[in-house]
Amino acid sequence: MSAATTATKTPTTIEDNSVLTKYKAAADVTNSAIRKVISACKEGSKIIDLCKLGDAAIEVGLSTQYTKDKKLSKGISYPTSVSVNNIVCHFAPSATDVNADQALKNGDVVRIQLGAHIDGFAAVAGNTVVVGASEASPVTGKTADALAAAHYAAEAIQRLIKPGNKNMTVTDKVQKVISAFDCKHIENILSYEQCQNDLDGGKHIIFNPAPAQRQSFAVCEFAPYEVYMIDVFVTTGEGRTKKSELRTNIYKKTGSTYQLKMKAARAAFSEISGKSGKFPFALRSCEDERGMRMGLIECIKTNVVQAFEVQEEKQGEVVAQVTFTALVTPNGVDRITQGLVFDEKVIKTEKKIEDAEIKELLATSTRIKKKPAKK
């Protein structure tokens, strides 16, 4: 028998315990890091310092994982972004940005997102906090409505992406949850199936699709041993965002190939490949930020690199984010990343879910039933 037929295939799904362990180890690092950033979100804290804190916490957390396997890749799967008030996502300033020293104020609504990976198996988390909020100074009004809507939408999704359910069922039921709080999901936001070294896998879930998008969107069914990165972005506005004037600082490789002509572009692409692979990276992590910006011009123009543009809502509207990594098992869905635990004593909305079907869904347990041990 040839060597090709006897070689064993490297496991890549959570059906294999070694893969499952790596996902959960990456999640432990991610959860610890985002909680450190959340704790540091106080009046006077600078956004750039919070971003650096998140990245450093990931690096420290990963340094204690899988220490015996020197060849195993470990790193940031999503660089820390801190987006405030009407800035929706992807805000990760570097020291050369004009607004690098922006500081938080009491009452600011802050969205934090970050992630780690071990051997390409990534765990990402995103959460929303209100600076200065507490039981003594609770969040009320439309800010509380948006936070509650995002929380309950995430809870519903965890219960809906079980094996056999379809993605458009999630789309429709999540809309019912969010509508109960007089909010909308930001239009055409996708949640993706994850694979090793890739946050953008084959199956997708869409939220608040435009009519044309709904008609053309591929229907899929969830299956055991899949992994999803769930992105919930709730707004008190109309659900449409626009590109911000703030500078783009997060990028990632697309998987497309092109023979780059400029030396700066080839150097930039080589650095990206070596440090981040197919995961997003922030310019603040680059050795030569100016040279990287020059090189990225051709990389983006030829579609070998994608820019994560900073998005914004209208001034005065509130945006709430909940992002988590979910493992689909034959016995339920395991949500392995979580930042701040939702506290009804701090988030006080006067609205509630009345739909009987949604209330019944949310009342179901999220506990994973363990398989009985073999005798």
MARMI-268280 format. One record per residue: x, z, y of N, C-alpha, C in turn. Coordinates in steps of 0.05 Angstrom, whole numbers, padded with zeros to 5 digits, always signed. Example, Ala and Ser with C-alpha at 12.3 -4.5 7.8 and 13.67 -1.06 7.14 Angstrom:
+00264+00156-00114+00246+00156-00090+00264+00156-00066 +00257+00142-00045+00273+00143-00021+00258+00157+00001 
END
This chain:
+00017+00000-00024+00000+00000+00000+00018+00000+00025 +00011-00016+00045+00028-00019+00069+00025+00006+00086 +00045+00009+00105+00044+00031+00123+00020+00030+00141 +00011+00005+00148-00011+00002+00166-00037+00013+00154 -00040+00010+00128-00065+00020+00115-00064+00050+00110 -00040+00061+00109-00038+00090+00103-00038+00107+00128 -00032+00094+00151-00030+00109+00177-00057+00121+00184 -00055+00146+00193-00080+00159+00201-00086+00154+00231 -00111+00152+00237-00119+00146+00264-00119+00172+00280 -00108+00171+00305-00108+00194+00322-00136+00201+00331 -00145+00225+00327-00173+00232+00335-00177+00232+00365 -00200+00222+00374-00205+00220+00403-00232+00231+00410 -00248+00241+00391-00274+00252+00398-00276+00282+00391 -00295+00295+00402-00297+00324+00398-00308+00331+00370 -00313+00311+00353-00319+00317+00325-00294+00329+00312 -00271+00322+00322-00245+00334+00313-00239+00359+00328 -00233+00380+00314-00229+00406+00327-00206+00407+00346 -00185+00390+00340-00161+00390+00358-00169+00379+00386 -00186+00359+00386-00195+00347+00411-00213+00366+00426 -00232+00379+00411-00250+00398+00423-00234+00421+00437 -00213+00430+00423-00197+00452+00434-00183+00444+00460 -00174+00419+00462-00161+00409+00486-00181+00407+00509 -00205+00398+00504-00225+00397+00525-00230+00425+00536 -00233+00444+00517-00240+00471+00526-00217+00485+00540 -00193+00479+00532-00169+00490+00545-00167+00479+00574 -00172+00453+00577-00172+00440+00603-00195+00452+00620 -00217+00458+00608-00240+00470+00623-00233+00498+00632 -00218+00514+00616-00210+00540+00624-00193+00539+00650 -00175+00520+00650-00158+00516+00674-00174+00508+00698 -00192+00489+00694-00209+00479+00716-00227+00501+00727 -00240+00516+00709-00257+00538+00718-00242+00559+00734 -00219+00566+00725-00203+00586+00739-00195+00576+00767 -00187+00550+00768-00177+00539+00793-00200+00537+00814 -00224+00527+00805-00245+00524+00825-00255+00551+00835 -00254+00571+00818-00263+00598+00827-00243+00610+00847 -00217+00603+00844-00198+00612+00864-00203+00599+00891 -00210+00573+00891-00216+00559+00916-00242+00570+00928 -00262+00574+00912-00287+00585+00922-00282+00612+00935 -00266+00629+00923-00260+00656+00934-00246+00654+00961 -00231+00632+00964-00215+00629+00989-00231+00615+01011 -00255+00607+01006-00272+00593+01026-00284+00614+01045 -00267+00622+01064-00275+00642+01084-00271+00630+01112 -00284+00643+01132-00280+00634+01159-00251+00634+01167 -00242+00611+01178-00214+00608+01186-00197+00594+01165 -00206+00592+01140-00190+00578+01120-00188+00548+01126 -00164+00537+01124-00160+00509+01129-00166+00492+01104 -00179+00470+01109-00186+00452+01086-00162+00443+01071 -00140+00435+01085-00117+00426+01071-00104+00448+01053 -00105+00473+01063-00094+00495+01047-00111+00500+01022 -00138+00497+01025-00155+00500+01002-00150+00478+00981 -00145+00454+00990-00139+00432+00972-00112+00437+00957 -00092+00446+00972-00067+00452+00960-00069+00476+00940 -00086+00495+00947-00090+00518+00930-00102+00510+00903 -00122+00492+00904-00135+00482+00879-00115+00467+00862 -00100+00449+00873-00080+00433+00858-00059+00452+00845 -00050+00471+00861-00029+00489+00851-00040+00507+00828 -00065+00515+00831-00077+00532+00810-00080+00516+00784 -00086+00490+00786-00087+00474+00762-00060+00472+00749 -00039+00466+00765-00012+00463+00754-00003+00489+00741 -00008+00512+00753-00001+00538+00742-00016+00542+00716 -00042+00537+00716-00058+00541+00692-00049+00523+00669 -00042+00499+00675-00033+00481+00653-00006+00488+00642 +00010+00502+00658+00038+00509+00649+00037+00528+00626 +00015+00542+00621+00013+00561+00599-00001+00549+00575 -00010+00524+00577-00025+00511+00555-00006+00492+00539 -00008+00493+00513+00006+00475+00495+00036+00474+00503 +00048+00497+00505+00076+00498+00514+00096+00487+00494 +00089+00487+00468+00108+00479+00448+00110+00449+00445 +00089+00434+00453+00089+00405+00451+00098+00393+00478 +00124+00388+00480+00136+00379+00505+00127+00350+00512 +00119+00335+00493+00111+00307+00498+00082+00304+00506 +00066+00325+00503+00038+00324+00509+00033+00321+00539 +00017+00302+00547+00012+00298+00576-00008+00319+00585 -00003+00330+00609-00021+00349+00622-00020+00344+00652 -00043+00347+00665-00042+00343+00694-00069+00346+00707 -00070+00337+00732-00095+00338+00748-00112+00314+00741 -00136+00318+00733-00154+00296+00727-00172+00288+00751 -00174+00307+00770-00186+00301+00796-00174+00319+00817 -00161+00307+00837-00148+00324+00857-00168+00340+00873 -00161+00363+00882-00180+00380+00897-00189+00367+00922 -00215+00365+00925-00227+00355+00950-00246+00377+00961 -00246+00379+00987-00263+00399+01001-00278+00385+01023 -00304+00380+01018-00320+00365+01037-00340+00383+01050 -00341+00383+01077-00356+00403+01092-00380+00390+01107 -00403+00404+01105-00427+00397+01120-00436+00368+01113 -00437+00350+01132-00448+00323+01126-00428+00305+01113 -00402+00314+01110-00383+00298+01094-00389+00303+01064 -00397+00282+01050-00409+00286+01023-00388+00291+01002 -00367+00274+01001-00348+00276+00979-00321+00262+00986 -00301+00267+00969-00275+00254+00969-00258+00261+00993 -00263+00284+01007-00247+00291+01030-00223+00308+01020 -00199+00296+01020-00175+00310+01010-00152+00304+01030 -00152+00317+01053-00133+00309+01074-00104+00315+01066 -00086+00299+01078-00058+00303+01076-00047+00313+01102 -00022+00322+01103-00011+00335+01127-00010+00316+01150 -00009+00290+01146-00007+00270+01168-00034+00263+01180 -00056+00273+01169-00082+00266+01180-00087+00282+01206 -00101+00270+01224-00106+00282+01250-00123+00308+01248 -00139+00308+01227-00157+00332+01223-00147+00350+01200 -00121+00349+01195-00110+00364+01173-00114+00394+01176 -00115+00403+01201-00117+00432+01206-00146+00442+01209 -00166+00426+01202-00194+00434+01205-00198+00460+01189 -00211+00479+01202-00216+00505+01190-00246+00510+01185 -00253+00526+01166-00281+00532+01159-00292+00552+01179 -00319+00549+01183-00333+00568+01200-00356+00580+01183 -00365+00604+01191-00388+00616+01178-00412+00598+01179 -00426+00595+01157-00449+00577+01156-00442+00549+01146 -00417+00542+01145-00409+00515+01135-00417+00512+01105 -00428+00489+01099-00435+00482+01071-00412+00466+01059 -00399+00477+01039-00373+00467+01029-00376+00458+01000 -00368+00433+00995-00368+00422+00967-00339+00420+00958 -00334+00432+00935-00307+00432+00923-00308+00417+00897 -00289+00400+00892-00287+00386+00866-00258+00385+00858 -00253+00390+00832-00226+00388+00821-00227+00386+00791 -00205+00379+00778-00205+00377+00749-00177+00377+00737 -00176+00384+00711-00151+00384+00696-00154+00367+00671 -00132+00358+00659-00134+00345+00633-00110+00354+00616 -00115+00354+00590-00095+00360+00570-00096+00337+00550 -00074+00322+00547-00073+00299+00529-00094+00278+00536 -00101+00277+00562-00121+00257+00571-00150+00266+00568 -00154+00290+00557-00182+00300+00553-00188+00318+00578 -00206+00308+00595-00209+00319+00622-00233+00337+00624 -00231+00357+00641-00253+00375+00649-00254+00376+00679 -00276+00369+00691-00279+00368+00720-00302+00386+00728 -00299+00399+00751-00320+00417+00762-00324+00412+00791 -00349+00414+00800-00355+00412+00829-00377+00433+00835 -00374+00445+00858-00393+00466+00866-00396+00467+00896 -00418+00479+00905-00424+00481+00934-00426+00511+00941 -00413+00518+00963-00414+00545+00973-00421+00545+01003 -00433+00566+01013-00438+00569+01041-00420+00592+01051 -00404+00586+01071-00384+00605+01081-00399+00629+01093 -00391+00653+01084-00403+00677+01094-00429+00686+01081 -00439+00671+01062-00464+00678+01049-00461+00702+01031 -00481+00720+01030-00481+00743+01013-00509+00753+01010 -00513+00774+00994-00539+00786+00992-00549+00797+01019 -00530+00807+01035-00537+00818+01061-00542+00796+01081 -00530+00772+01076-00534+00749+01094-00540+00725+01077 -00565+00724+01066-00571+00702+01047-00575+00675+01060 -00574+00655+01043-00578+00627+01051-00608+00621+01050 -00619+00611+01071-00648+00605+01072-00653+00577+01082 -00679+00570+01085-00686+00544+01097-00678+00520+01080 -00672+00498+01093-00667+00473+01078-00640+00474+01064 -00621+00491+01073-00596+00494+01058-00601+00507+01031 -00618+00527+01030-00625+00540+01005-00641+00520+00987 -00658+00504+00999-00673+00484+00984-00654+00465+00970 -00634+00455+00984-00616+00435+00972-00599+00448+00950 -00589+00472+00955-00573+00486+00934-00590+00492+00909 -00615+00500+00913-00632+00505+00890-00638+00480+00875 -00644+00458+00890-00650+00433+00877-00627+00423+00860 -00602+00425+00870-00579+00416+00855-00575+00433+00830 -00579+00460+00833-00575+00478+00811-00595+00471+00788 -00621+00469+00795-00641+00464+00774-00639+00436+00763 -00630+00417+00779-00626+00390+00768-00604+00390+00747 -00582+00405+00753-00560+00408+00733-00570+00422+00708 -00586+00442+00711-00597+00456+00688-00615+00438+00671 -00630+00421+00684-00647+00402+00669-00631+00381+00655 -00610+00372+00668-00593+00351+00655-00580+00362+00630 -00570+00387+00631-00558+00399+00608-00577+00399+00584 -00602+00403+00589-00622+00403+00567-00631+00375+00559 -00626+00355+00576-00637+00328+00571-00617+00310+00557 -00591+00315+00559-00572+00295+00548-00565+00301+00519 -00584+00311+00505-00580+00317+00476-00584+00291+00460 -00573+00291+00436-00574+00267+00419-00603+00256+00416 -00606+00230+00419-00632+00217+00415-00647+00212+00441 -00641+00227+00462-00654+00222+00488-00641+00198+00502 -00656+00186+00521-00646+00162+00535-00639+00169+00564 -00620+00154+00575-00610+00160+00602-00632+00157+00623 -00651+00138+00621-00671+00135+00642-00691+00158+00641 -00693+00172+00619-00710+00196+00618-00698+00218+00636 -00671+00220+00635-00657+00239+00652-00662+00231+00682 -00659+00206+00688-00663+00196+00715-00690+00204+00726 -00711+00200+00710-00738+00205+00720-00744+00235+00722 -00735+00251+00703-00742+00280+00704-00725+00295+00725 -00701+00286+00729-00685+00299+00750-00698+00294+00778 -00709+00270+00781-00722+00264+00807-00745+00283+00812 -00760+00290+00790-00782+00309+00793-00772+00337+00801 -00750+00345+00789-00738+00371+00796-00731+00372+00826 -00717+00352+00835-00707+00352+00863-00729+00349+00883 -00750+00333+00876-00773+00330+00894-00787+00356+00899 -00787+00374+00880-00801+00399+00883-00790+00415+00906 -00765+00409+00914-00752+00424+00936-00751+00407+00962 -00767+00385+00962-00768+00367+00985-00741+00355+00991 -00726+00349+00970-00700+00337+00973-00699+00311+00958 -00676+00296+00961-00672+00272+00945-00644+00273+00934 -00640+00259+00911-00613+00254+00902-00602+00231+00918 -00576+00233+00924-00564+00210+00939-00566+00185+00921 -00572+00163+00934-00579+00138+00919-00556+00128+00902 -00563+00119+00878-00546+00103+00860-00520+00118+00852 -00521+00145+00852-00499+00160+00842-00499+00158+00811 -00476+00153+00799-00473+00151+00770-00459+00175+00758 -00468+00183+00734-00453+00201+00718-00444+00185+00694 -00419+00191+00685-00406+00174+00665-00400+00189+00639 -00401+00174+00617-00389+00183+00592-00359+00184+00596 -00346+00204+00586-00317+00206+00587-00304+00198+00561 -00280+00187+00563-00264+00182+00539-00236+00192+00545 -00219+00191+00526-00191+00200+00530-00178+00183+00552 -00166+00196+00571-00153+00182+00594-00172+00166+00611 -00197+00171+00611-00216+00155+00626-00241+00171+00633 -00246+00175+00659-00270+00189+00668-00294+00170+00670 -00290+00144+00668-00311+00124+00671-00316+00108+00645 -00328+00122+00625-00333+00109+00599-00356+00090+00599 -00365+00083+00575-00384+00061+00571-00412+00067+00579 -00422+00092+00574-00450+00098+00580-00453+00112+00607 -00475+00105+00621-00479+00116+00648-00507+00128+00651 -00509+00147+00669-00535+00157+00678-00536+00152+00709 -00558+00142+00718-00561+00136+00747-00582+00155+00759 -00577+00164+00783-00596+00181+00797-00606+00167+00823 -00632+00170+00828-00645+00157+00851-00638+00128+00854 -00642+00112+00834-00635+00083+00836-00654+00068+00855 -00643+00049+00869-00659+00030+00884-00675+00013+00864 -00698+00001+00872-00714-00014+00853-00699-00035+00837 -00682-00050+00851-00667-00072+00838-00647-00060+00819 -00634-00038+00826-00615-00024+00808-00629-00014+00783 -00652-00003+00786-00667+00008+00763-00673-00015+00743 -00682-00038+00753-00689-00060+00735-00666-00071+00719 -00642-00070+00731-00619-00082+00717-00602-00062+00703 -00608-00036+00705-00591-00016+00694-00593-00015+00664 -00570-00013+00650-00569-00013+00621-00580+00014+00610 -00600+00012+00592-00611+00035+00579-00593+00043+00555 -00588+00068+00552-00572+00077+00530-00583+00103+00519 -00574+00110+00495-00583+00134+00481-00559+00152+00477 -00563+00178+00481-00541+00197+00477-00537+00202+00447 -00512+00206+00440-00505+00210+00412-00487+00234+00409 -00486+00245+00385-00468+00268+00380-00439+00261+00385 -00424+00281+00395-00395+00280+00399-00387+00263+00424 -00406+00258+00441-00400+00245+00467-00394+00266+00488 -00379+00258+00509-00373+00276+00531-00381+00262+00557 -00393+00278+00575-00402+00266+00600-00392+00283+00624 -00386+00269+00646-00381+00282+00671-00406+00278+00688 -00420+00299+00693-00446+00298+00707-00441+00304+00737 -00451+00286+00754-00449+00289+00783-00476+00291+00795 -00483+00314+00806-00508+00318+00820-00502+00321+00850 -00514+00303+00867-00511+00305+00896-00539+00304+00909 -00548+00327+00917-00575+00329+00929-00573+00331+00959 -00591+00317+00973-00591+00318+01002-00619+00323+01014 -00619+00336+01037-00645+00339+01051-00652+00315+01067 -00634+00295+01067-00639+00270+01082-00652+00249+01065 -00647+00223+01073-00661+00201+01059-00647+00192+01034 -00624+00203+01028-00610+00196+01003-00590+00173+01006 -00586+00164+01031-00567+00142+01035-00543+00152+01051 -00519+00145+01042-00495+00154+01055-00481+00129+01067 -00461+00134+01084-00445+00113+01095-00416+00121+01094 -00399+00101+01096-00370+00106+01096-00363+00122+01121 -00347+00143+01118-00339+00159+01141-00314+00147+01154 -00310+00154+01179-00286+00145+01192-00261+00161+01184 -00266+00183+01169-00243+00198+01159-00226+00182+01140 -00200+00186+01140-00182+00169+01125-00185+00174+01095 -00184+00153+01079-00185+00154+01050-00158+00165+01039 -00160+00184+01021-00135+00196+01010-00135+00198+00980 -00157+00191+00967-00159+00192+00937-00161+00164+00926 -00146+00158+00906-00146+00131+00893-00142+00134+00863 -00148+00112+00849-00141+00112+00820-00138+00083+00811 -00124+00080+00789-00121+00053+00777-00148+00044+00765 -00153+00018+00766-00178+00007+00756-00176-00002+00727 -00153-00008+00717-00150-00020+00691-00146-00050+00692 -00151-00062+00716-00146-00091+00719-00116-00095+00722 -00107-00120+00716-00079-00127+00718-00075-00149+00738 -00052-00149+00751-00044-00169+00771-00014-00168+00775 -00001-00190+00779+00027-00191+00784+00032-00185+00814 +00037-00160+00820+00040-00152+00848+00065-00165+00860 +00063-00175+00885+00085-00190+00897+00102-00172+00915 +00091-00153+00929+00106-00136+00948+00121-00114+00933 +00146-00110+00941+00162-00089+00928+00148-00061+00932 +00137-00057+00956+00124-00031+00961+00100-00027+00943 +00085-00049+00937+00062-00048+00919+00070-00041+00891 +00092-00054+00882+00101-00049+00854+00111-00020+00852 +00124-00010+00872+00134+00017+00872+00111+00037+00872 +00090+00031+00888+00067+00048+00889+00053+00049+00862 +00049+00025+00850+00035+00024+00824+00051+00038+00802 +00077+00036+00803+00094+00049+00783+00091+00080+00786 +00091+00090+00811+00089+00119+00815+00061+00129+00805 +00040+00114+00812+00013+00121+00803+00012+00123+00773 +00023+00102+00759+00022+00101+00730+00037+00125+00718 +00060+00132+00729+00076+00153+00718+00064+00181+00723 +00052+00185+00746+00043+00212+00753+00014+00217+00746 -00003+00197+00748-00032+00201+00745-00045+00185+00723 -00032+00164+00713-00045+00147+00693-00070+00135+00704 -00092+00138+00690-00118+00126+00699-00135+00147+00714 -00124+00171+00719-00139+00191+00733-00135+00189+00763 -00155+00198+00779-00152+00197+00808-00128+00214+00817 -00117+00207+00840-00095+00222+00852-00099+00223+00882 -00087+00243+00895-00088+00246+00924-00061+00239+00936 -00062+00227+00959-00037+00218+00972-00018+00242+00978 -00030+00266+00982-00013+00288+00989+00006+00295+00966 +00001+00285+00942+00019+00291+00919+00042+00271+00917 +00042+00250+00934+00062+00229+00932+00088+00237+00947 +00110+00228+00937+00136+00235+00949+00139+00221+00976 +00131+00196+00978+00133+00181+01003+00105+00171+01010 +00091+00187+01026+00063+00181+01032+00061+00155+01048 +00078+00151+01067+00078+00127+01083+00083+00102+01067 +00103+00103+01049+00109+00081+01031+00086+00075+01012 +00073+00097+01002+00050+00093+00984+00027+00079+00999 +00022+00087+01023+00000+00074+01038+00005+00044+01042 +00030+00037+01047+00038+00009+01050+00034-00006+01024 +00043+00006+01002+00040-00007+00976+00011-00010+00966 -00005+00010+00974-00033+00009+00965-00049-00014+00977 -00040-00025+01000-00055-00047+01012-00058-00070+00993 -00037-00079+00980-00038-00101+00961-00052-00092+00935 -00047-00067+00927-00059-00057+00902-00090-00057+00904 -00100-00050+00927-00129-00049+00931-00140-00077+00934 -00126-00094+00949-00135-00121+00954-00137-00137+00927 -00120-00131+00908-00120-00145+00883-00135-00130+00861 -00148-00107+00869-00166-00092+00851-00151-00079+00827 -00126-00073+00830-00113-00057+00809-00115-00028+00815 -00122-00021+00840-00126+00007+00848-00153+00008+00864 -00168+00029+00859-00193+00034+00872-00191+00056+00893 -00202+00053+00916-00202+00073+00937-00228+00090+00935 -00225+00116+00936-00248+00134+00936-00254+00141+00966 -00270+00124+00978-00275+00127+01007-00291+00152+01012 -00285+00165+01035-00300+00189+01043-00328+00180+01052 -00348+00193+01041-00376+00186+01048-00388+00208+01065 -00407+00201+01082-00421+00221+01098-00451+00216+01100 -00465+00238+01104-00494+00238+01110-00498+00239+01140 -00523+00238+01148-00529+00242+01177-00523+00270+01185 -00514+00273+01210-00510+00300+01221-00535+00317+01219 -00532+00342+01211-00555+00360+01209-00568+00361+01181 -00562+00342+01164-00573+00343+01137-00554+00359+01119 -00566+00371+01098-00550+00388+01079-00546+00373+01053 -00522+00374+01043-00516+00362+01017-00506+00384+00998 -00516+00384+00974-00507+00403+00954-00498+00389+00929 -00475+00397+00918-00463+00384+00895-00461+00403+00872 -00467+00394+00848-00459+00408+00823-00448+00386+00804 -00423+00390+00796-00409+00372+00778-00400+00388+00754 -00404+00377+00730-00394+00392+00706-00389+00372+00683 -00372+00381+00665-00366+00366+00641-00383+00378+00618 -00396+00360+00604-00415+00368+00583-00407+00355+00556 -00407+00372+00535-00401+00362+00508-00428+00360+00493 -00434+00336+00483-00458+00332+00468-00452+00336+00438 -00464+00356+00426-00460+00362+00398-00486+00358+00383 -00484+00357+00356-00509+00353+00340-00529+00376+00345 -00519+00399+00355-00536+00423+00357-00543+00430+00386 -00536+00413+00405-00541+00419+00433-00519+00410+00451 -00521+00417+00477-00502+00408+00497-00487+00432+00507 -00461+00431+00507-00443+00452+00516-00432+00445+00543 -00440+00460+00563-00429+00456+00591-00404+00472+00594 -00381+00459+00594-00356+00474+00592-00343+00480+00619 -00353+00467+00641-00342+00474+00668-00364+00484+00686 -00357+00505+00701-00376+00516+00720-00361+00532+00741 -00369+00529+00766-00356+00543+00787-00371+00568+00794 -00386+00568+00815-00401+00591+00824-00428+00593+00809 -00434+00617+00798-00460+00621+00785-00482+00624+00806 -00503+00609+00802-00526+00609+00821-00538+00637+00822 -00541+00647+00847-00551+00674+00851-00576+00673+00869 -00599+00679+00857-00624+00678+00873-00625+00700+00894 -00608+00720+00893-00607+00741+00914-00592+00731+00938 -00576+00710+00935-00561+00698+00957-00574+00672+00967 -00584+00656+00948-00597+00630+00954-00627+00635+00953 -00640+00638+00976-00668+00645+00977-00685+00622+00987 -00695+00605+00968-00713+00583+00976-00742+00592+00972 -00759+00582+00989-00788+00588+00987-00802+00568+00970 -00788+00547+00962-00801+00526+00945-00796+00532+00916 -00813+00521+00899-00809+00525+00870-00821+00501+00855 -00813+00499+00830-00821+00478+00812-00849+00484+00801 -00868+00466+00805-00895+00470+00795-00902+00453+00771 -00887+00431+00767-00892+00413+00745-00889+00427+00718 -00911+00428+00702-00911+00443+00677-00890+00433+00657 -00887+00407+00656-00868+00396+00637-00839+00404+00644 -00833+00403+00670-00806+00410+00678-00801+00440+00675 -00821+00457+00680-00819+00486+00676-00814+00492+00647 -00828+00478+00630-00824+00482+00601-00795+00474+00592 -00786+00452+00604-00759+00442+00598-00738+00463+00606 -00741+00473+00630-00721+00493+00641-00722+00519+00626 -00745+00525+00613-00748+00550+00598-00734+00549+00571 -00727+00525+00562-00714+00523+00536-00685+00533+00537 -00675+00544+00515-00649+00555+00514-00627+00534+00514 -00604+00540+00526-00581+00522+00525-00561+00531+00504 -00567+00552+00489-00548+00562+00469-00545+00542+00446 -00520+00539+00438-00514+00520+00416-00518+00535+00390 -00534+00523+00373-00538+00535+00346-00514+00529+00329 -00503+00550+00317-00479+00546+00300-00488+00537+00273 -00472+00518+00261-00478+00509+00234-00473+00532+00214 -00491+00535+00195-00486+00556+00175-00461+00551+00159 -00446+00572+00154-00421+00569+00139-00426+00560+00111 -00408+00543+00101-00411+00533+00074-00403+00556+00054 -00420+00558+00033-00414+00579+00013-00391+00570-00004 
END
